[in-house]
């Protein structure tokens, strides 16, 4: 029987850990096609979450717990949890229960049908309406700039096959998120719609600043287009500024010096200088992008199938 790992990163979720465990256990009792384990990854909580996890692991051998030495942030802790899981497929599940455990059987069925990547997509949310609309705008902006498919209203709640997890292990970097790495791999994606709940208990540790930093990091990771837009804009403005400067010089030569002539020339020179600075910024940014791409690990290709190739044993 295949094994499913349900990975739950958490930080100061002592009020939700037990409830998340109970809800998932109830749901998995109806999923007879697979065995399962629940892997909690605590990011050095300060509210007693680790004591709750210690007690839970003693009660149920299906429950595993990773207790981090320090708070390494959600990306690093969540990725480590996925890589430590031993299942044939993994699901990343938030401990705040905003994502419904009842969606898990739908993910499992799609996976058993042969889909290696299954994402849940929010159709609506119990969170603040303003925040939901901001997220929707954020996804549209990212999707516009993204050079690979970027699925709107997908937060990483879904199922990944072991093959995909092994690719994540090869390509892991502390600044890279699971969604963006998986998107770059080119797997076909099955989508399961669901309604997101409001946070069950406690308060989110994410601030506005955290969301902004995550949004900026994601934009930089998925696209180099902003840099090339800056460079192109700088080049176009430099050309227009040169034309403006030449026109100003011709105007002064034809009409002669007036009180406004020095101001006109200074404005033309200032616009030219700013345009050149913008162009220089774009060029430097392009070099940084190429350095980033060369330093970021990527597979040569991922083979879906190979025909008439000898296997390793025959080669040996």
N, C-alpha and C positions, 0 to 999 in steps of 0.2 A: 504494500500500500504506500502511495506517495505521501510525503510529509510537507505540511504547510507551516511556515514560520510567520507568526504575527508579531511584528516588531513595534514596540511602543516606547519611543523616547519620552522622557519626562523630566521636569524640573519644578520642584515645589508643588507637587500634585498629590499630596497625601490625602486630600479629600476625595480624589477621583480614582485612585489606583484600584481600590477594592471594587468599586462599582464597575469600572472598565473590565476588570477580570471577570466579574459575575456576568455582565452582559455578553461578553465574547464567549464565555463558556456555554451559556444558554444557546447562543446562536450555533456554535460548533457542534452541539449535540445533535442538531438536525442535518449536519453535513457528514454523511456516512462514507463518501467517496475517498476521503483523505484523513490521515492522522494529523495532529497539529501540536505545536508548542507555542507558548507565549513568552516573548523575550522582552523584558523591560530594560531600558538603558537610562539610568538616573545620572543627571549631570551635576552631581555633588549638591543635592538639595539641602536646604537649611531648615526645613519644616517637619522633619521626621519621616520623610518619604522612604529613606533607606531602611528604617526600622520596619515599616509596613511591608516592604519588599522582602526583607529577611524572613518575616513571619509567613508571608505568602508562599515563598519557596519551600518552606518546611511542610506546609500543608498539601501542596500539590506539586508533584515531580514534573508536571508539564510546564511549570513556570520556571523560567530562567531569569536571572537578573545580572546586569552589568552595572557596577557602582563606580562611577568615574572618580578619579582622584581630585579633579578640579572641574570647573564649568568651562567646557571647551566650545560652547556654542552649539546651536541646534544642528547645523550642517555636519560638523565633525562627529558629534555624538550619534546623530541619526545614521550617518553612513557607516560608522563602526558597528552599530547594531545590525544593520543589514548584512555586513560582511561576516559578522560572527554567527549569524543564523545558519542552521544546518539543513534547512528544508529544501525540497525540490522547487519551491517557489516561496516568495516572501511578500508580505503585506506590511506596509508602514501605516500605523494607526495612531492618531493623536490621543493622548490620555485625557484631554478635556471633553471627549465624547461629542465634539461638534460633528464629526463624521459618524454616520449610523453604522453600528456593527451589522445590522440587517442587510447591508449591501455586500457583505463578505461572501455569502453563498453565490450571488450573481457573478462576482469576480472569479470564484473557483470554477463555476460551470464554463465560463468563457475560456479560462486557462486550460481546462481539461479538453476543450474542443480544439486546442492547438494554438491559441493565441499566447505569445510570449510576453506581451505587454498589454495590460488592461488598466485603463485609467478611469476613475470616477470623475464625472463632471457635474458641478453644482448647477442646478436649474433655478434654485432660489436659496435664501439663507435666512436663518433666524437672527443673524447678527444685525448690528445697527445698519439701517437702510442707506445712510450716507456712505458708510464704509464699504458696503457692497457695491454701490455705484462707482466709488473711487477704484475699487479692485477691477471692476468691469472695464473702466477706462484704461487702467494700467495694463491689463491683458491686451487690449486693442493696440496700444502703443507698442508693446513688446512684439506682438504678432506682426505689426507693420515693419519693424526693423529687423526681425529675426531672419537669419539666413537658413534656418532649419525650421521644421514645423513646431510651432509653439501653441499648445492647446489652451484655449481660453477657459477660465473657470476650472482649471485643473490644478490642484494643490499638492499632488504627489500621493494622494490616497488611491491605492490600486494594488495590483498584483504584478510581480515581476518573476519571470522564470529563472531558474538557476543559471541558465546560459547567459542571461542578461546581467545577473549579479556578478558572474565571473568576469564579464567585460568591465563592470564598474570597478572591480578590484584592480584591474590593470590600469584603468584611466583615472583613478581617484587622485584628486588634489584638494587641499583644504578649502579652497575658494569656490569649488565647483559643486553645484547642486545636482541631485539625482535626476530631476526632470530634464535639465539641459543636457546632461551627458547622454541619457537614454534617447532624447530627441535627436542628437547628433549621430546616433548609431544606425538610424534608418529602419528600425523594426516597424512592421505594421502594428497599428494600435487599435484595440477595441475600446469603445467608450460605453460606460454605464452611467446613465443619468441618476442623480439622487438629490434629495433636499437636505441641505446642511442645517443642523440644529444650532441653537444658541449654546454658548458655553454652559456646562452643567453647574459647576461650582468653582469658586475662586476667581481670580483675575488673571488675565493674560500678562505675561512678563514682557511682551513686545510693546515697545513705545513707538511713537510716530517716527522718531529718529531711527529706530531699528528697521521699521518698514521702508523708510527712504533709503537707508544703506543697502538693504536687501534688493530693492528695486534697481538701484544704480549698479550694484554688483552683477545682477542678472542681465541688465542691458549690456554691460561691458562684455560679459561672457558670451552672449548669444550673437552679438553683432559688432562688426567693425564699421558699419555704415555711417554712424555719427561722425567718425574721424574723417571719412572721405567726403562727407557733406561739408564739414568745416574747411577741408583743403580746397574743395571745389568752389565754395563760396569765397574763400580768400583769393583764389586765382581770378575769379570773375570780378570781384571788387577791385583787385589790383589793376586789371585791364581797364576798367571803367575810370579808376582814379588817374591812371596815366593819361587817358583821353581827356579827362577833366583838366589835368595840369597843363597839357599841351594847349587845350582850348583857352585856358586862362592866360597863358603866355602869349598866344596869338592875339587875344583880346587886348592885352596891355600894349603889345607892339603896334596894333592898329589904332587904338584910341588914345594911346599915350598914358602916362602915369596920372592917376587921379587919387583922391583921398581913399577910395575903396579898393584900389589895386593891391596894396600890400595885404589887406585882409583877405581878398580873393585868393591870392597866391598862397597865403598861410593855410587857408582852409583846404585848398587842393593838396598841399603837401601833407597836412595832417591826415586827410582821408587816405592818401597814398601810404603813409606810414602805418596807419591802423590796418589797412588791407594787407600790407606785407607781413605785419605781425600775425594776422589771422592765417595767412598762407603758411608762414613758418610754423605756427602751432599745428596746422594740419599735417605738414611734412614730418614734424617730430612725432606726432601722434601715429602716423603711418609706420614709422620705424618701430615704435613701441608695439603696435599691433603685430607686426611681423615677428618681433622678438617673442611676444606672447604666444603666437601660433607655433613657433619653433620649439618653445619650452613646454608646451602643453602636450602631454602624451595622447596619441591617437592611434588606433589600430590601422594597419595598412588597408585591410578590407575585413569584412565579416562575411564568410561564405555561408550562404543558405544551404547549398548542396554542392557536392563534387561527384563527378561521374567517372568511373573507370580509373580511379587513382588507387594505387596500392596502399593498404593500410600500413601502420607503423611496424607491425609484426612482420609483414612480408618484406618491408624495406630492410629490417634487421636480419 
